[in-house]
Amino acid sequence: MTTEPTRAAPSWAMPAVGDALVTPEEIAAKVAELGAAITEDFAGDPPLLVGVLKGAMIFMSDLCRAIELPVDVDFMAVSSYGNATQSSGVVRIVKDLDAELTGRRVLVVEDIIDSGLTLNYLRRYLRARSPASVDVCALLVKDGEQRVDMDLRYVGFVIPSEFVVGYGLDAAERFRNLTGVHTYRAASAGG
């Protein structure tokens, strides 16, 4: 007997958070699938995983454990949202990488792609450091929101164009600890 994954938000997150668009079970299966694909594609030359903080922290943690290679990890923090629910379009590097990129294969690990402007900026910024390659693994891509060509090598889920929280994604630093990806109801959040 198979059980239907739970989509309801936990009581502590309501009414600000709606049903899960992506359940913890669906995420776990997709992370395993992505990890296997990355393991195969990078077998001869393991990548440097670059996690984009803070949203990608949980995805990055799970993904690096699903990759069966001796990967290196580093983190960057970029800001284009602040506490808003829409990107300002202005990108700031808040924390830069510690690792040297020259000649290395880089795999940027992103939580969500909206317009793609932040990722486009980040790719140009990283390519200026002469890596062998820069590829992207995004957990979520918002359907129809991209304003630039994305060329994403790995994509977890394409979701509706809604603001979402959970599995690392936040609304004003809240709800990152939800185990699924949920819709966010800003009007009824009350804080």
Secondary structure, DSSP 8 states (H G I E B T S, - for coil): -------S--GGGTTTEEEEEE-HHHHHHHHHHHHHHHHHHTTTS--EEEEEETTTHHHHHHHHHH--S--EEEEEEEES-TTSSS--S--EEEE---S--TT-EEEEEEEEESSSHHHHHHHHHHHTT--SEEEEEEEEEETT--SS----SEEEEEE-SS-EEBTTB-BTTBSTT-SSEEEE-GGGT--
